[in-house]
Amino acid sequence: MKKTLFVLSFLLFSICCFAQNRTISVTTKKIVFTRDGGVCQCCGSTLNLEYDHITPFSCGGSSTPSNIQLLCKKCNRSKSNSCTCKIHNRIVGTNCCEGHAT
């Protein structure tokens, strides 16, 4: 009985504490918006801004302010899971495979 309870407790703790969350908190959004001056970090647009993971979430990127930036919808969609905005040919993220800008 004790063993089963321990295993269940451990699994619950693991799920609660170690699961990444793709959601970007309101506080993080406020910090990033202020830090980035309310403009796309690629083209400077102030229209259709989105919060982008610099290191993609799918590659283990977190939702903390240091990994979030403002990009307009066009730049963010063109970046996708890469490190480059294909519209402006600018580096706006990290390489998913290597973990650094290329």
C-alpha positions as CSV (number, residue, x, y, z in Angstrom):
1,M,0.0,0.0,0.0
2,K,2.8,2.4,0.9
3,K,4.6,1.7,-2.3
4,T,1.5,2.3,-4.4
5,L,0.9,5.6,-2.6
6,F,4.5,6.7,-3.1
7,V,4.4,5.9,-6.8
8,L,1.1,7.8,-7.3
9,S,2.4,10.8,-5.3
10,F,5.6,10.8,-7.3
11,L,3.7,10.7,-10.6
12,L,1.4,13.5,-9.6
13,F,4.3,15.7,-8.4
14,S,6.1,15.0,-11.7
15,I,3.1,16.0,-13.8
16,C,2.4,19.2,-11.8
17,C,6.0,20.5,-11.4
18,F,7.9,19.4,-14.5
19,A,5.3,19.9,-17.3
20,Q,6.1,22.8,-19.5
21,N,3.4,25.3,-20.2
22,R,3.0,27.0,-23.6
23,T,0.7,29.7,-22.2
24,I,2.4,33.1,-21.8
25,S,1.3,34.8,-18.6
26,V,-0.2,38.3,-18.5
27,T,2.8,39.4,-16.4
28,T,5.3,38.1,-19.0
29,K,3.3,39.7,-21.8
30,K,3.5,43.1,-20.0
31,I,7.2,42.7,-19.4
32,V,7.9,41.7,-23.0
33,F,5.7,44.4,-24.5
34,T,7.4,47.1,-22.5
35,R,10.9,45.7,-23.1
36,D,10.3,45.4,-26.8
37,G,8.8,48.9,-27.1
38,G,5.5,47.6,-28.6
39,V,7.1,46.9,-32.0
40,C,8.0,43.8,-34.0
41,Q,11.6,42.8,-33.2
42,C,12.1,42.0,-36.9
43,C,10.4,44.7,-39.0
44,G,9.4,47.3,-36.5
45,S,5.7,47.1,-37.2
46,T,3.1,47.9,-34.5
47,L,0.3,46.0,-36.2
48,N,-0.9,42.5,-35.5
49,L,1.7,41.8,-32.8
50,E,2.1,38.3,-31.4
51,Y,4.2,36.9,-28.6
52,D,6.9,34.5,-30.1
53,H,9.1,31.9,-28.4
54,I,12.7,32.8,-29.4
55,T,13.6,29.1,-28.9
56,P,10.5,27.4,-30.1
57,F,8.3,25.7,-27.5
58,S,8.5,22.5,-29.5
59,C,12.3,22.5,-29.0
60,G,12.0,23.0,-25.2
61,G,11.8,26.8,-25.2
62,S,10.2,28.2,-22.0
63,S,7.5,30.9,-21.7
64,T,9.6,33.2,-19.6
65,P,10.3,36.8,-20.6
66,S,13.9,36.0,-21.6
67,N,12.5,33.6,-24.3
68,I,9.6,35.6,-25.5
69,Q,9.6,38.5,-28.0
70,L,7.2,40.6,-30.0
71,L,6.8,39.7,-33.7
72,C,4.1,40.9,-36.1
73,K,1.9,38.1,-37.4
74,K,3.7,38.0,-40.8
75,C,7.2,37.7,-39.3
76,N,6.1,35.2,-36.7
77,R,4.4,33.0,-39.3
78,S,7.3,33.1,-41.6
79,K,9.7,32.2,-38.8
80,S,7.7,29.1,-37.8
81,N,9.9,26.6,-36.1
82,S,13.2,28.1,-37.4
83,C,15.4,31.0,-36.4
84,T,14.9,33.2,-39.5
85,C,12.2,35.5,-40.7
86,K,11.9,34.4,-44.3
87,I,10.2,37.7,-45.3
88,H,13.1,39.9,-44.2
89,N,15.9,37.3,-44.1
90,R,16.7,38.3,-40.5
91,I,17.6,36.1,-37.5
92,V,14.8,36.4,-34.9
93,G,15.3,33.2,-32.9
94,T,17.5,30.3,-32.1
95,N,18.3,27.3,-34.1
96,C,16.0,24.5,-32.9
97,C,18.7,21.8,-33.5
98,E,21.7,23.6,-32.1
99,G,20.1,25.9,-29.5
100,H,21.8,29.1,-30.7
101,A,21.3,31.8,-33.3
102,T,22.7,31.0,-36.7
